[in-house]
Every structure is written in structure tokens, then in C-alpha cells.
Amino acid sequence: MAHTITTEHVVKRYGSVAAVDDVSLAVGEGEFFGILGPNGAGKTTLVEMMEGLRQPDSGTITLLGQPVWPRNTALLGRMGVQLQGSAFFERLTAREQLATFGSLYGMPAARVDEMLELVGLTDKASTRAEKLSGGQAQRLSIACSLVHDPDVVFLDEPSAALDPQARRNLWDVLRAINERGKTVVLTTHYMDEAEILCDRVAIMDGGKVLQLGPPADLVRDLDAPVRISVEAAALGQQQAAGLEGVESVSGDTGSTVISTRRPAPVLQALAGMDALAGLQVRGATLEDVFLQLTGREYRA
Ligand SMILES: Nc1ncnc2c1ncn2[C@@H]1O[C@H](COP(=O)(O)OP(=O)(O)OP(=O)(O)O)[C@@H](O)[C@H]1O
């Protein structure tokens, strides 16, 4: 696969803090690439260096085959950087915002309507930016980053502060962008978002990339047990411990929770005992990957 972005041994320090500490990675063409980590992990610093907005202390970064530092204006038209909502011209409507950005790049007027459609804001075209909801403003800022038809789009925590429904709507927009062939680099501290959207994800903490790969592979490589829970009234802990394939049993409020790497015989036994009330089956997630890598719970 051709590489759209490469970073080699990139380091950025602020005083004694290594915000980004020797990061080497490559983002493929057309890839949906996630950078995941808790607050302060170094995500924004890394992405801003990829965008050519901050200078690495050492290491090299290329974007579309060219060095990004010193500031490379030839790359500006080929990358889209999501603006924060506060960067809007407050008194302009959604359509006027887009038209303003588009005209800077000589884009035809029809492009504006196409972008409004893409992010689901056609019916808000005449609404002023200051009157948009949080989710609508985020989508408009994404449309602004795409209006000049860049090859690579950087989105820094686009779903922060959105309610669950607005986040899901945004995910549809992000998928649509990637399906148009754009390389997407997304930073997020939401594990589920990274798991659902990204082809590959780099898990960062303390300035380092701790793990990198497709979310499903990272989870599978853990070889973590599946947790099966049923109502405690349907199955006691002692009974559960005697079933084939059970590794350990615990309980929480009103439930019996079984850990197993062989869920099939356990589920079969539960069905046979008519003990499926309140059944929940939970596989490992990226949160478990983070826990294993760092020895601590993930707290965004
Ligand atoms: N301009 C700066 N001056 C001093 N320290 C900084 C600066 N920018 C970032 N840092 C520090 O570098 C570390 C990484 O910050 P960064 O913003 O890259 O993390 P992040 O993963 O994007 O976090 P968040 O999810 O909170 O945005 C933090 O310890 C932060 O305090």
C-alpha cells in the first residue's frame, strides 16, 4: 500500500514533558487511521506535527511524499484540517461559510451544496453558524475542511461534547468521507469510536504509541476471556463454577458473571438449564487492550 503519511522517530518535548516520544508509523492511502489515547497522551501534538503546524524537535514526517516541515505550502491544498467551531464567521450562514472557504481555493459554487448534502446540513444552509447545534457546527466544520477536495483529512476529536445520537450521525459522515477515497486521520479518546470507524488504530499514552493495528486484531491478540452474565436468580455462582469451560465466576448486582474462553459449551449448558434470563455476552474490547498495555483502566 502507498503511504500517505510517514513519521520516523518523531519527538516533541515541552520542558521535561515528552509530549510525543519517538513515534514511527505509516498511514496508508485511503486508510481510516485512528489515534486513540486519554487526555494528554500526545495525540494533538502528533497530528499538528503531521499537518506541519508544529515543528518536531527531532525525527521526520512526510505527507503525500513530501516533507511537512519547514511549512510546505504546496501541501495546503491537499490536506483538510477540521477547524474548531469558534473559527466560524458568526454572522455568516452555513452556505456562506462554505462558499467563503471554497472561493479561497477557486471551487465552483455547486461544491458548496454537495458538501452541505454530504454532512446532512442541506436544510440548515441558511442558518447562521452561531445558531447551529453542537453537532451541526461540528459537521459544518468538517464540511469546511473538505470543501477544497483534499486527499487527506485530519479530524481532531470531532465528536467531543456531542450527545450519543449526534455522534452516530457524525460517524456516518466520517464513513462517507472515507468511502470517497480520502485518507482520514482521526484522533479520539472514545474507544468505541475508534473500534467502529478505524481500519487501524495507534493506541497512545505518555507520548508513545503502545500498540498499532486493526482494532479487531488488537482485541483478538489479547486472548481475553468472554464474559457471560445471567440473572443470579437463574444461576447461582456455585452452580456456574461447575459448568464445562468456565474459568472463573464472579457476581455483581443481581448477576452471575462467568469468564470463559469457550463460550459455546457454557451457553449450551445455560440453555439446557433454562438459565438464560438476563443473558449478556461481552467480548473483550479496546479498553481491555489498553488495560493490558498500561496496567490501568482507560479513563478518557
Ligand atoms: N504548547 C504546549 N506547551 C506545553 N505543553 C504542552 C503544549 N502542548 C501540549 N503540551 C503537553 O504535552 C502533552 C500532550 O498534549 P496533547 O494535547 O498532545 O495531548 P492529547 O492526547 O491531544 O490530549 P487531549 O485529548 O486532552 O487533547 C500534555 O502533557 C500537554 O500538557
The ligand as an ORCA input file, in Angstrom:
! r2SCAN-3c Opt
* xyz 0 1
  N       2.107     24.169     23.766
  C       2.382     23.394     24.811
  N       3.154     23.789     25.817
  C       3.430     22.993     26.870
  N       2.979     21.742     27.000
  C       2.194     21.260     26.032
  C       1.843     22.044     24.881
  N       1.050     21.301     24.085
  C       0.902     20.109     24.701
  N       1.592     20.073     25.859
  C       1.677     18.915     26.784
  O       2.008     17.783     26.024
  C       1.261     16.629     26.434
  C       0.452     16.102     25.280
  O      -0.600     17.009     24.951
  P      -1.611     16.801     23.730
  O      -2.514     17.989     23.695
  O      -0.846     16.474     22.518
  O      -2.404     15.514     24.219
  P      -3.765     14.934     23.664
  O      -3.586     13.451     23.634
  O      -4.157     15.583     22.405
  O      -4.761     15.293     24.825
  P      -6.300     15.781     24.738
  O      -7.098     14.538     24.443
  O      -6.537     16.303     26.120
  O      -6.378     16.828     23.689
  C       0.441     17.088     27.605
  O       1.151     16.776     28.788
  C       0.342     18.589     27.424
  O       0.188     19.237     28.658
*
